[in-house]
Amino acid sequence: MINHLTKCIHQNAVDKGFYDNPRNTGEMLCLIHSEVSEALEADRENRYASNNVAKLDGLSDEEFKSTFDSSVKNTFEDELADILIRVMDLAGYKGIDLEKHINFKMRYNAMRESKHGKKY
């Protein structure tokens, strides 16, 4: 499922012109970081979508966009989604099997000590 989403996300970025010019990894990582900062600000300002997402099901595209803009855009959940979208786009661009690497890392982390031996 993760690899399918990665392919769809990357293809959408290609289709929308984000790859018309060469990309560099540093810029793409900074864009991920900017989404993390936006999530932090959304949390600090208590901007959460909460139950508003239920309103989005079954709407026409026009109604969806309007409701999304007023109820979800720039919320903590929206910014978390942006983080994952940018990570998956980068993985798609680099041809990384993200699902496999997540599973590897989860298995590895399961064998590590509490807090991975760190204070926090």
N, C-alpha and C positions, 0 to 999 in steps of 0.2 A: 504494500500500500504506500509506504513512504517513497519508494522508487518511482511508483506511478505518479504520485503528486509532484515529485521532483521533476520528472519529465514534462508534465503539464505546465508547471510553473515556469520552467526554463523556456519552453516553447512559447508561452504567452509573452515572456520578456523579449524573445526574438521577434515575435510577430508585432509587438508594440514599438519596435525600433531601438531597443536598448543595446542591441549588438550590431547596429549599423556601422559603428566604428569599433576598433579594437578596445577591449576592456583590460584593466589590470587588476591583479589580485588585491593590491594594497587599497585601491579605491573601493573595491567591493567590500573589503573587510571594514573600512571606515563607514560605509553606508550601513552595515550591520550594527556597528557601534552607535551610529546616530539613532537607529531605531530603539536600541536599548536605552539610550538617554531619553527618548520620547516616552518610553514606557515608565521610566522613573518619574518623569514630570507628571504623567497621567496619574500615577499612584499618589504622588505628593499632593496633587490637586483633587484627589478622590473622584477622578473621572472613570467610572465603571459602567459597562453596558448593562450589567445585572440581567434582569428579566426582559429587557427590551428586545433581545435577539429573537424571542418567540414571535414577535410581531412580523418578522421578515419572511416567515414561511408562507408560501402560496401567493405572494404578491406578484403583480406584473413587474417588468423591468423598471418602468418609470416609478411605480410605487416603492419598489425595493430601494432604488437609489435615493429617493427622497427620505424614506424612513431610515435608511442606513446613515445618511448624512446627518440627520437630526438625533439619532439614538445610539449610534455605534462609533462613528468616525472619531478618531483621536482619543478613544478610551483605552484603558489599560489592555483590555482583551484585543482590541484592534492593533495596538502596537506590538503585542506578543505575536500576533499573526504575521505582522510585517517582518519581525525578526526571523521567524521560520521561513517565510517566503524568500527573503534575501539569502538565508543560509542554503535553502534548497536550490535556488537559482545558481548560486556559486558552485554547489556540488554538481548540478547538471552541466554547467559550463566546463567544469574540470573533468567530467566523466566519472565522478566518484560514486560508488555504490554505498550511499549513505545508510541505507537500512542495514547492510552487513556490518558497517563500522559502528553503528549504534549498538547492535547486538553484541559485537565483540567487546565494546567498552562497558556495556552493562554486565557482561559476564566477568570481565576483569574487576570492575568495581565491587561486585558481590564478594570477591575474595579478599578485598582490602580490609584493613583494620578500621575501627571506629574513627570517623572524621578523617580517614586516610592518614592518621598519625599527626594531624595538625590541630592547633588550638580551636580554630573555627573554619 
